[in-house]
Amino acid sequence: MNTNDTTYKFKTNINCGGCIERVSPFLNEADGICHWEVDTTNREKILSVHAEGITEDEVIRKVQEAGFKIESLNN
């Protein structure tokens, strides 16, 4: 595992398979994201992003570009 690998967690409103399909191109094409997943069973729809080089703010912008609400849980 690379030492630059960071995991960010966010509360979102990505709540179903259709939403995941809509946000996928934005996150999949973002440089610096190794892997991401959304726990749609969690009440807060937690998005976990395993990042290597992308900033938390850049992830937030990508999700907002896709039309979703996102709030950092990393504080």
Sequence and secondary structure as in RCSB ss.txt:
>XXXX:A:sequence
MNTNDTTYKFKTNINCGGCIERVSPFLNEADGICHWEVDTTNREKILSVHAEGITEDEVIRKVQEAGFKIESLNN
>XXXX:A:secstr
  TT EEEEEEE   SHHHHHHHHHHHHTSTTEEEEEEETTSTT EEEEEESS  HHHHHHHHHHTT  EEE   
